Amino acid sequence: MLERRISQKEVKETMKFGEIIQIYNYDKPFPSILMLWFPDRRPIHVVCSFDEISGLIYVITAYEPSLTIFESDFKTKKS
């Protein structure tokens, strides 16, 4: 996150207000989700998973999606 200049606040905002754009049900050890939010008007993707037994949320990665990989909606991967 530091290398990508993404703050903890931005990650928390994304997890709180963001839209789930992909669900990875088969990820292990827990299913994960990809979320999108626009803190300070820049797109942020956060991948996280939730352990229902412990109640812990794990942040797997956070990054600014690239227009070379995603469409302009930042939700759809280019073919």
N, C-alpha and C positions, 0 to 999 in steps of 0.2 A: 504494500500500500504506500509506503514511504517513497519507494522508487517511482511509483506511478502518480505520486502527489494526490493521493486519495486519503482524506482524513477519516478518523473513526466516526466523526459526526456525520459525514456523508454516507458512510456505510450504514450507520444506524438509521438515518433518514430513509435510505433506500429500503431497508428491511421493514420499516414502519409504514411508509407511504407508497412504496413502489408497487408496480404491477408484476405479477407472476407471468412470465412469458414462455416458460418451459418447465416441465416437471420431468425429472429423471427418476422414475419409480424403481428402477433396477440398480441404482447406485448402491454401493456397499461401503461401510456397514449400515448406512441409513439412506433412504431416498433423499434426493436433493432437488432444489429449485433454482431457476435463474430468474432474477428480478431486475427490473429496469426502473430508474427514477432519474429526475433531472435536477439535482441540487445545484443551485447557482446557474441554472440553464445549461449545464453540460450533462451529457448522458453518462450514466454510471450503470454498469452491470455488476451484480453481486450474486455469487453462487453460494448457497448455504444449505445446511441440512439440520434436521431436528431429531434429537433422541427423545422419543416419547417416554421412556422409562426414567431417565435422569432429569428430563426437562431442559436439557442444554441445547443451545443453538450453536452450530459450528460454522464459522465463516470459512469457506474453502478458498475463494479468491474474489478479488474486486478489480475491475479494470474499466477503462473508457473504451467502448466498442468502436471499432474502426469502420469507416465507410467502404473500405476495400473488402471487408468481410460481410457487413450487414447493409441492408437497404436503408434508405433515409429515415425509416421509422425506428431504426435500431432494434427491431424485434425480429425481423425476418432475415435469415441468412441468404446471401446471394447464391445462385446456382453455380 
